[in-house]
Amino acid sequence: MSVTESLIGSDDELVLVGRLTTASNATFLATIGGTEVVYKPIAGERPLWDFPDGRLAHREVAAYVVSEALGWSVVPETWLREGPHGLGMVQRWVTTDESVEPVTIVPEGSVPPGYRHVFDGYDALDRAVSLAHEDTPALRRMAVFDAITNNADRKGGHVLPVASGHRYGCDHGLTFHDEPKLRTILWGWQGLGFTEEELAGVRTVLEGLSGPLGRGLAAYLSGRDLEALGLRCEELLAEGAFPEPEYDRHVIPWPPF
């Protein structure tokens, strides 16, 4: 089955339940055959200065295709289909574990055990604080995925913790740019070497670009985007380590949450 078809039921109606008003683009909670999904119609996309061609829904599906190729399930099931407002991205809704904070803000210098420090700053009350994230294999895989896909918008709220300990990522419309755009709050491993599993994942994507993976992604990405994807994978393998911030550009998404 193509990801342009419903992974839940291509014949079931997409029924709107409500609108997620905190999203920058038109985003709706909906159901398909009783399964909750997120629906982002292409008609509701607002192109950005650095993503002027739009195609955000296509990039979201491409991110899912890469996630599946890696075998890491970073991205929930995502596909293109028609809805009440036209063709759009549909993604399975993830119920999160509200007791867990994979990304958190703590008083400066008080990063808890099991977390990695990212940066220091001041909160709305002018108190010195630190931003930190979990030091877990699940979140490491997400950071590798972001480096591969050139994710320009990994905010804290785009990390979805579930009770099993798995971590899903959402909102991947700003990915696969042909220029370096990595903006993330997951900088805690910068410069550290990849594990063998992580290197194997990058290699899988690179090798897949000359086969079925590349042909599948060609439905959603431009030739320039695909070429840049291959070059990023080659660079990541050559370095063998998590990228380090390039401080001549913005490397933290705003707002971070």
HUPE-V545051 format. One record per residue. SS is DSSP state (H for helix, E for strand, L for the rest). PHI is phi as a letter, one per 30 degrees, with the letter a starting at -180 (NA if undefined). OMEGA is omega in whole degrees, -180 to 180 (* if undefined). Layout:
BEGIN
ss->SS phi->PHI omega->OMEGA
ss->SS phi->PHI omega->OMEGA
END
This chain:
BEGIN
ss->L phi->NA omega->178
ss->L phi->d omega->177
ss->L phi->d omega->172
ss->L phi->d omega->175
ss->L phi->c omega->-180
ss->L phi->d omega->175
ss->L phi->d omega->-178
ss->L phi->c omega->-179
ss->L phi->l omega->-173
ss->L phi->d omega->-178
ss->L phi->c omega->-178
ss->L phi->d omega->-180
ss->L phi->d omega->173
ss->E phi->c omega->-175
ss->E phi->c omega->179
ss->E phi->d omega->177
ss->E phi->c omega->-179
ss->E phi->a omega->180
ss->E phi->c omega->176
ss->L phi->d omega->-169
ss->L phi->d omega->-180
ss->L phi->d omega->-179
ss->L phi->d omega->-179
ss->L phi->d omega->176
ss->L phi->c omega->-180
ss->L phi->d omega->-177
ss->L phi->b omega->-175
ss->E phi->b omega->166
ss->E phi->d omega->-177
ss->E phi->b omega->175
ss->E phi->b omega->172
ss->E phi->b omega->-179
ss->L phi->h omega->179
ss->L phi->i omega->178
ss->E phi->c omega->-180
ss->E phi->d omega->-180
ss->E phi->b omega->169
ss->E phi->c omega->-178
ss->E phi->b omega->178
ss->E phi->b omega->-179
ss->E phi->d omega->179
ss->H phi->d omega->-180
ss->H phi->d omega->-179
ss->H phi->c omega->180
ss->L phi->d omega->174
ss->L phi->c omega->180
ss->L phi->e omega->179
ss->E phi->c omega->-177
ss->L phi->d omega->-179
ss->L phi->c omega->171
ss->E phi->b omega->-172
ss->L phi->d omega->-178
ss->L phi->d omega->-177
ss->L phi->i omega->180
ss->L phi->h omega->-179
ss->H phi->d omega->179
ss->H phi->d omega->180
ss->H phi->d omega->179
ss->H phi->d omega->178
ss->H phi->d omega->179
ss->H phi->d omega->177
ss->H phi->d omega->178
ss->H phi->d omega->178
ss->H phi->d omega->-180
ss->H phi->d omega->178
ss->H phi->d omega->178
ss->H phi->e omega->179
ss->H phi->d omega->178
ss->H phi->d omega->178
ss->H phi->d omega->-177
ss->L phi->i omega->-175
ss->L phi->c omega->179
ss->L phi->h omega->177
ss->L phi->d omega->-175
ss->E phi->c omega->175
ss->L phi->d omega->-180
ss->L phi->e omega->-173
ss->E phi->b omega->-180
ss->E phi->a omega->174
ss->E phi->c omega->174
ss->E phi->a omega->178
ss->E phi->d omega->176
ss->E phi->b omega->-179
ss->L phi->e omega->180
ss->L phi->c omega->177
ss->E phi->j omega->-179
ss->E phi->d omega->180
ss->E phi->a omega->176
ss->E phi->d omega->175
ss->E phi->b omega->-178
ss->E phi->b omega->178
ss->E phi->e omega->178
ss->L phi->d omega->180
ss->L phi->c omega->175
ss->L phi->d omega->-173
ss->L phi->c omega->175
ss->L phi->c omega->-174
ss->L phi->d omega->-179
ss->L phi->d omega->-175
ss->L phi->c omega->176
ss->L phi->b omega->179
ss->L phi->d omega->176
ss->E phi->b omega->-173
ss->E phi->b omega->174
ss->E phi->c omega->-178
ss->E phi->b omega->174
ss->E phi->e omega->-177
ss->L phi->e omega->180
ss->L phi->i omega->-176
ss->L phi->c omega->179
ss->L phi->d omega->-175
ss->L phi->d omega->176
ss->L phi->e omega->180
ss->L phi->i omega->179
ss->E phi->b omega->177
ss->E phi->c omega->179
ss->E phi->d omega->179
ss->E phi->c omega->177
ss->E phi->a omega->177
ss->E phi->c omega->178
ss->E phi->a omega->-180
ss->E phi->b omega->179
ss->L phi->d omega->-176
ss->L phi->d omega->178
ss->L phi->c omega->177
ss->L phi->i omega->176
ss->L phi->c omega->179
ss->E phi->d omega->-177
ss->E phi->b omega->175
ss->E phi->b omega->172
ss->E phi->c omega->-178
ss->E phi->b omega->177
ss->E phi->b omega->179
ss->E phi->e omega->172
ss->L phi->c omega->-176
ss->L phi->b omega->177
ss->H phi->e omega->-179
ss->H phi->d omega->-179
ss->H phi->d omega->174
ss->H phi->d omega->179
ss->H phi->d omega->178
ss->H phi->d omega->179
ss->H phi->d omega->176
ss->H phi->d omega->177
ss->H phi->e omega->179
ss->H phi->d omega->178
ss->H phi->d omega->179
ss->H phi->d omega->-174
ss->H phi->d omega->179
ss->L phi->h omega->-176
ss->L phi->d omega->-178
ss->L phi->c omega->-174
ss->L phi->a omega->176
ss->E phi->d omega->175
ss->L phi->d omega->178
ss->H phi->d omega->180
ss->H phi->d omega->178
ss->H phi->c omega->173
ss->E phi->c omega->-174
ss->E phi->c omega->180
ss->E phi->d omega->174
ss->L phi->c omega->-171
ss->L phi->d omega->-178
ss->L phi->d omega->-175
ss->L phi->j omega->177
ss->L phi->d omega->178
ss->E phi->b omega->175
ss->E phi->c omega->173
ss->E phi->c omega->178
ss->L phi->b omega->178
ss->L phi->i omega->-178
ss->L phi->c omega->178
ss->L phi->d omega->-177
ss->L phi->c omega->-179
ss->L phi->b omega->171
ss->L phi->i omega->175
ss->L phi->d omega->-179
ss->L phi->d omega->174
ss->L phi->c omega->178
ss->L phi->e omega->-177
ss->L phi->b omega->-172
ss->L phi->e omega->175
ss->L phi->b omega->-171
ss->E phi->a omega->172
ss->L phi->c omega->-179
ss->L phi->c omega->-180
ss->L phi->c omega->-172
ss->L phi->d omega->-179
ss->L phi->c omega->-175
ss->L phi->e omega->178
ss->L phi->i omega->-180
ss->L phi->d omega->-178
ss->E phi->d omega->175
ss->L phi->d omega->170
ss->L phi->d omega->177
ss->H phi->d omega->178
ss->H phi->d omega->-179
ss->H phi->d omega->176
ss->H phi->d omega->179
ss->H phi->d omega->178
ss->H phi->d omega->178
ss->H phi->d omega->-180
ss->H phi->d omega->179
ss->H phi->d omega->179
ss->H phi->d omega->-178
ss->H phi->e omega->-179
ss->H phi->d omega->-179
ss->H phi->d omega->-178
ss->L phi->d omega->178
ss->L phi->c omega->-178
ss->L phi->b omega->-176
ss->H phi->e omega->-180
ss->H phi->d omega->180
ss->H phi->d omega->179
ss->H phi->d omega->178
ss->H phi->d omega->-179
ss->H phi->d omega->-178
ss->L phi->d omega->177
ss->L phi->d omega->-173
ss->L phi->b omega->-174
ss->L phi->b omega->177
ss->L phi->d omega->176
ss->H phi->d omega->179
ss->H phi->d omega->179
ss->H phi->d omega->-180
ss->H phi->d omega->178
ss->H phi->d omega->180
ss->H phi->d omega->177
ss->H phi->d omega->178
ss->H phi->d omega->180
ss->H phi->d omega->178
ss->H phi->d omega->180
ss->H phi->d omega->178
ss->H phi->d omega->-180
ss->H phi->d omega->179
ss->H phi->d omega->178
ss->H phi->d omega->180
ss->H phi->d omega->179
ss->H phi->d omega->180
ss->L phi->i omega->-174
ss->E phi->a omega->176
ss->L phi->d omega->179
ss->L phi->d omega->173
ss->L phi->c omega->-177
ss->L phi->d omega->173
ss->L phi->c omega->-168
ss->L phi->d omega->173
ss->L phi->d omega->176
ss->L phi->b omega->179
ss->L phi->d omega->-179
ss->L phi->c omega->176
ss->L phi->c omega->178
ss->L phi->d omega->179
ss->L phi->b omega->-6
ss->L phi->d omega->-179
ss->L phi->d omega->179
ss->L phi->c omega->*
END
